Amino acid sequence: MPELSRFFGIIVRMYLEASGQHHAPHFHAYYQDEMAVFTFDPVELIAGDLPRKQLRLVEAWAELHQEELAQDWALLQGGNRPKPIDPLK
């Protein structure tokens, strides 16, 4: 699964839905042993969990990069490699 961004110990990835789109456009965020799935239009936690601080960081990052996330989703679902997205600094 392609990595889109990495910041403050959080890794953001996006999957190709190989058998057709079954879910709303989304991404996965990993922090240590935790994983959460977020939609990005609107930014919303839909599965999993992260510690509160990391959850807020991912939400803030996704709000800032909604357009890029949508572009990466379209690229990936079209069989292309998504582009990296700048991390939070």
N, CA, C and O atoms as a DFTB+ gen file, in Angstrom:
356 C
 N C O
     1  1       0.850      -1.168       0.000
     2  2       0.000       0.000       0.000
     3  2       0.899       1.235       0.000
     4  3       1.785       1.352       0.847
     5  1       0.684       2.152      -0.933
     6  2       1.537       3.342      -1.023
     7  2       1.445       4.246       0.209
     8  3       0.369       4.481       0.758
     9  1       2.593       4.735       0.613
    10  2       2.663       5.702       1.706
    11  2       2.507       7.094       1.116
    12  3       3.193       7.450       0.158
    13  1       1.596       7.885       1.693
    14  2       1.361       9.246       1.219
    15  2       2.150      10.269       2.007
    16  3       2.644      11.249       1.450
    17  1       2.269      10.036       3.321
    18  2       2.928      11.021       4.167
    19  2       3.353      10.358       5.475
    20  3       2.865       9.290       5.845
    21  1       4.281      11.031       6.163
    22  2       4.775      10.557       7.461
    23  2       5.103      11.785       8.298
    24  3       5.848      12.663       7.862
    25  1       4.539      11.842       9.510
    26  2       4.807      12.976      10.397
    27  2       4.527      12.574      11.837
    28  3       3.568      11.853      12.114
    29  1       5.357      13.038      12.740
    30  2       5.206      12.811      14.180
    31  2       4.921      11.349      14.522
    32  3       4.106      11.057      15.398
    33  1       5.594      10.435      13.829
    34  2       5.421       9.009      14.091
    35  2       4.183       8.394      13.461
    36  3       3.904       7.213      13.669
    37  1       3.443       9.172      12.699
    38  2       2.225       8.715      12.034
    39  2       2.551       8.430      10.571
    40  3       3.230       9.220       9.915
    41  1       2.072       7.312      10.069
    42  2       2.248       6.960       8.661
    43  2       0.867       6.950       8.018
    44  3      -0.057       6.322       8.536
    45  1       0.724       7.643       6.894
    46  2      -0.546       7.719       6.174
    47  2      -0.408       6.948       4.872
    48  3       0.513       7.181       4.090
    49  1      -1.343       6.019       4.652
    50  2      -1.326       5.188       3.445
    51  2      -2.715       5.146       2.816
    52  3      -3.719       5.486       3.443
    53  1      -2.737       4.717       1.557
    54  2      -3.995       4.594       0.831
    55  2      -3.965       3.299       0.031
    56  3      -2.958       2.980      -0.602
    57  1      -5.058       2.558       0.057
    58  2      -5.178       1.282      -0.660
    59  2      -5.859       1.448      -2.001
    60  3      -6.689       2.337      -2.191
    61  1      -5.495       0.578      -2.929
    62  2      -6.221       0.409      -4.184
    63  2      -7.366      -0.558      -3.894
    64  3      -7.147      -1.615      -3.302
    65  1      -8.566      -0.214      -4.298
    66  2      -9.691      -1.129      -4.164
    67  2      -9.774      -1.929      -5.461
    68  3     -10.480      -1.548      -6.394
    69  1      -9.049      -3.033      -5.506
    70  2      -8.827      -3.798      -6.733
    71  2     -10.101      -4.343      -7.376
    72  3     -10.179      -4.422      -8.602
    73  1     -11.079      -4.710      -6.594
    74  2     -12.295      -5.292      -7.167
    75  2     -13.401      -4.257      -7.316
    76  3     -14.582      -4.604      -7.303
    77  1     -13.035      -3.011      -7.454
    78  2     -14.024      -1.939      -7.580
    79  2     -14.214      -1.230      -6.259
    80  3     -13.910      -1.776      -5.198
    81  1     -14.712      -0.025      -6.329
    82  2     -14.857       0.795      -5.130
    83  2     -16.026       0.311      -4.274
    84  3     -17.175       0.296      -4.717
    85  1     -15.708      -0.086      -3.038
    86  2     -16.720      -0.581      -2.109
    87  2     -16.953       0.375      -0.945
    88  3     -17.923       0.222      -0.204
    89  1     -16.083       1.344      -0.781
    90  2     -16.160       2.261       0.356
    91  2     -16.063       3.708      -0.141
    92  3     -15.686       3.966      -1.284
    93  1     -16.405       4.618       0.725
    94  2     -16.167       6.029       0.427
    95  2     -14.656       6.235       0.297
    96  3     -13.887       5.508       0.927
    97  1     -14.220       7.197      -0.496
    98  2     -12.782       7.474      -0.571
    99  2     -12.209       7.683       0.830
   100  3     -12.778       8.417       1.638
   101  1     -11.085       7.036       1.109
   102  2     -10.548       7.049       2.473
   103  2      -9.047       6.801       2.469
   104  3      -8.455       6.460       1.445
   105  1      -8.446       6.981       3.643
   106  2      -7.036       6.665       3.845
   107  2      -6.874       6.024       5.213
   108  3      -7.768       6.085       6.057
   109  1      -5.721       5.409       5.414
   110  2      -5.404       4.720       6.661
   111  2      -4.266       5.458       7.350
   112  3      -3.304       5.865       6.700
   113  1      -4.372       5.631       8.657
   114  2      -3.314       6.263       9.442
   115  2      -2.848       5.267      10.500
   116  3      -3.658       4.656      11.197
   117  1      -1.540       5.118      10.605
   118  2      -0.933       4.176      11.540
   119  2      -0.073       4.940      12.540
   120  3       0.669       5.852      12.177
   121  1      -0.187       4.551      13.795
   122  2       0.670       5.123      14.837
   123  2       0.977       3.997      15.818
   124  3       0.073       3.472      16.469
   125  1       2.232       3.633      15.920
   126  2       2.678       2.507      16.730
   127  2       1.831       1.276      16.369
   128  3       1.853       0.848      15.215
   129  1       1.097       0.705      17.311
   130  2       0.293      -0.493      17.032
   131  2      -1.162      -0.155      16.720
   132  3      -1.998      -1.054      16.633
   133  1      -1.469       1.109      16.553
   134  2      -2.853       1.543      16.314
   135  2      -3.062       1.888      14.844
   136  3      -2.128       2.295      14.152
   137  1      -4.298       1.721      14.377
   138  2      -4.641       2.058      12.998
   139  2      -6.047       2.640      12.974
   140  3      -6.931       2.193      13.705
   141  1      -6.239       3.639      12.130
   142  2      -7.560       4.245      11.960
   143  2      -7.779       4.528      10.483
   144  3      -6.832       4.743       9.727
   145  1      -9.040       4.524      10.090
   146  2      -9.424       4.793       8.707
   147  2     -10.268       6.063       8.709
   148  3     -11.176       6.217       9.525
   149  1      -9.955       6.975       7.778
   150  2     -10.637       8.265       7.694
   151  2     -11.154       8.500       6.285
   152  3     -10.480       8.168       5.311
   153  1     -12.345       9.071       6.172
   154  2     -12.754       9.651       4.904
   155  2     -12.132      11.038       4.854
   156  3     -11.696      11.564       5.878
   157  1     -12.089      11.630       3.670
   158  2     -11.482      12.965       3.595
   159  2     -12.412      14.015       3.015
   160  3     -12.009      15.168       2.856
   161  1     -13.639      13.649       2.697
   162  2     -14.610      14.648       2.237
   163  2     -16.005      14.247       2.697
   164  3     -16.773      13.666       1.929
   165  1     -16.329      14.552       3.933
   166  2     -15.587      15.312       4.950
   167  2     -14.564      14.438       5.674
   168  3     -14.599      13.211       5.576
   169  1     -13.661      15.083       6.396
   170  2     -12.694      14.345       7.202
   171  2     -13.435      13.766       8.391
   172  3     -13.991      14.489       9.219
   173  1     -13.427      12.431       8.455
   174  2     -14.198      11.750       9.499
   175  2     -13.579      10.386       9.783
   176  3     -13.233       9.650       8.859
   177  1     -13.440      10.056      11.057
   178  2     -12.974       8.738      11.472
   179  2     -14.090       7.734      11.196
   180  3     -15.213       7.918      11.664
   181  1     -13.792       6.664      10.434
   182  2     -14.837       5.678      10.133
   183  2     -14.530       4.289      10.692
   184  3     -15.419       3.439      10.745
   185  1     -13.301       4.049      11.104
   186  2     -12.951       2.756      11.690
   187  2     -11.649       2.892      12.455
   188  3     -10.835       3.769      12.167
   189  1     -11.459       2.021      13.426
   190  2     -10.219       2.006      14.186
   191  2     -10.144       3.131      15.198
   192  3     -11.140       3.779      15.517
   193  1      -8.930       3.345      15.695
   194  2      -8.730       4.367      16.718
   195  2      -7.250       4.721      16.791
   196  3      -6.380       3.913      16.470
   197  1      -6.995       5.933      17.217
   198  2      -5.648       6.423      17.497
   199  2      -5.698       7.154      18.828
   200  3      -6.772       7.580      19.255
   201  1      -4.551       7.309      19.497
   202  2      -4.539       8.165      20.681
   203  2      -5.049       9.563      20.311
   204  3      -4.875      10.018      19.181
   205  1      -5.670      10.227      21.265
   206  2      -6.333      11.512      21.010
   207  2      -5.437      12.525      20.284
   208  3      -5.871      13.156      19.320
   209  1      -4.198      12.680      20.741
   210  2      -3.294      13.665      20.127
   211  2      -3.038      13.324      18.657
   212  3      -3.112      14.201      17.797
   213  1      -2.740      12.065      18.368
   214  2      -2.463      11.653      16.998
   215  2      -3.722      11.737      16.137
   216  3      -3.642      12.072      14.955
   217  1      -4.867      11.440      16.712
   218  2      -6.132      11.562      16.001
   219  2      -6.339      13.000      15.535
   220  3      -6.710      13.241      14.386
   221  1      -6.100      13.943      16.424
   222  2      -6.264      15.366      16.080
   223  2      -5.242      15.811      15.029
   224  3      -5.563      16.608      14.148
   225  1      -4.019      15.297      15.122
   226  2      -2.999      15.643      14.124
   227  2      -3.399      15.133      12.739
   228  3      -3.260      15.849      11.747
   229  1      -3.892      13.903      12.673
   230  2      -4.309      13.344      11.384
   231  2      -5.491      14.132      10.826
   232  3      -5.523      14.439       9.635
   233  1      -6.448      14.455      11.665
   234  2      -7.603      15.235      11.205
   235  2      -7.167      16.597      10.660
   236  3      -7.646      17.029       9.612
   237  1      -6.260      17.273      11.372
   238  2      -5.779      18.578      10.921
   239  2      -5.034      18.449       9.592
   240  3      -5.235      19.256       8.685
   241  1      -4.181      17.440       9.479
   242  2      -3.440      17.204       8.241
   243  2      -4.397      16.957       7.074
   244  3      -4.231      17.523       5.994
   245  1      -5.391      16.114       7.302
   246  2      -6.345      15.789       6.234
   247  2      -7.158      17.007       5.813
   248  3      -7.436      17.179       4.627
   249  1      -7.543      17.852       6.761
   250  2      -8.271      19.085       6.422
   251  2      -7.426      19.967       5.503
   252  3      -7.943      20.563       4.558
   253  1      -6.140      20.046       5.783
   254  2      -5.236      20.871       4.976
   255  2      -4.988      20.292       3.584
   256  3      -4.642      21.024       2.656
   257  1      -5.164      18.990       3.441
   258  2      -4.775      18.316       2.198
   259  2      -5.930      17.566       1.531
   260  3      -5.697      16.582       0.829
   261  1      -7.163      18.012       1.739
   262  2      -8.317      17.319       1.163
   263  2      -8.220      17.186      -0.359
   264  3      -8.495      16.119      -0.908
   265  1      -7.839      18.243      -1.024
   266  2      -7.762      18.210      -2.486
   267  2      -6.702      17.219      -2.961
   268  3      -6.933      16.460      -3.901
   269  1      -5.552      17.229      -2.315
   270  2      -4.488      16.293      -2.683
   271  2      -4.895      14.844      -2.399
   272  3      -4.564      13.942      -3.168
   273  1      -5.601      14.628      -1.310
   274  2      -6.091      13.285      -1.004
   275  2      -7.063      12.806      -2.076
   276  3      -7.004      11.650      -2.495
   277  1      -7.951      13.679      -2.519
   278  2      -8.900      13.320      -3.578
   279  2      -8.157      13.000      -4.873
   280  3      -8.506      12.049      -5.572
   281  1      -7.151      13.781      -5.189
   282  2      -6.358      13.523      -6.401
   283  2      -5.625      12.189      -6.294
   284  3      -5.588      11.418      -7.254
   285  1      -5.044      11.919      -5.134
   286  2      -4.342      10.651      -4.941
   287  2      -5.306       9.470      -5.018
   288  3      -4.962       8.428      -5.575
   289  1      -6.510       9.622      -4.463
   290  2      -7.507       8.558      -4.537
   291  2      -7.809       8.250      -6.012
   292  3      -7.836       7.086      -6.412
   293  1      -8.033       9.287      -6.808
   294  2      -8.342       9.098      -8.229
   295  2      -7.165       8.439      -8.954
   296  3      -7.369       7.537      -9.767
   297  1      -5.949       8.876      -8.669
   298  2      -4.773       8.272      -9.280
   299  2      -4.685       6.786      -8.940
   300  3      -4.525       5.946      -9.825
   301  1      -4.790       6.476      -7.668
   302  2      -4.634       5.103      -7.203
   303  2      -5.729       4.195      -7.758
   304  3      -5.442       3.083      -8.203
   305  1      -6.967       4.652      -7.738
   306  2      -8.067       3.824      -8.240
   307  2      -7.988       3.664      -9.760
   308  3      -8.556       2.726     -10.318
   309  1      -7.284       4.580     -10.424
   310  2      -7.062       4.484     -11.860
   311  2      -5.838       3.661     -12.230
   312  3      -5.474       3.564     -13.402
   313  1      -5.203       3.064     -11.215
   314  2      -4.050       2.215     -11.468
   315  2      -2.722       2.941     -11.492
   316  3      -1.708       2.369     -11.892
   317  1      -2.716       4.200     -11.066
   318  2      -1.489       5.001     -11.037
   319  2      -0.974       5.169      -9.618
   320  3      -1.717       5.015      -8.648
   321  1       0.288       5.482      -9.517
   322  2       0.892       5.696      -8.195
   323  2       0.493       7.080      -7.671
   324  3       0.609       8.071      -8.392
   325  1       0.025       7.152      -6.426
   326  2      -0.313       8.459      -5.854
   327  2       0.936       9.284      -5.577
   328  3       2.041       8.753      -5.465
   329  1       0.736      10.587      -5.468
   330  2       1.856      11.499      -5.189
   331  2       1.998      11.700      -3.682
   332  3       1.003      11.698      -2.958
   333  1       3.240      11.874      -3.207
   334  2       3.434      12.156      -1.783
   335  2       2.756      13.470      -1.397
   336  3       2.616      14.380      -2.214
   337  1       2.345      13.544      -0.155
   338  2       1.694      14.758       0.377
   339  2       2.559      15.272       1.521
   340  3       3.022      14.494       2.356
   341  1       2.773      16.565       1.556
   342  2       3.606      17.161       2.592
   343  2       3.113      16.805       3.990
   344  3       1.908      16.768       4.236
   345  1       4.037      16.545       4.896
   346  2       3.669      16.249       6.285
   347  2       3.337      17.518       7.051
   348  3       3.596      18.629       6.591
   349  1       2.755      17.327       8.234
   350  2       2.613      18.453       9.172
   351  2       4.005      18.787       9.678
   352  3       4.849      17.903       9.827
   353  1       4.242      20.056       9.940
   354  2       5.544      20.468      10.454
   355  2       5.375      21.182      11.761
   356  3       6.360      21.612      12.361
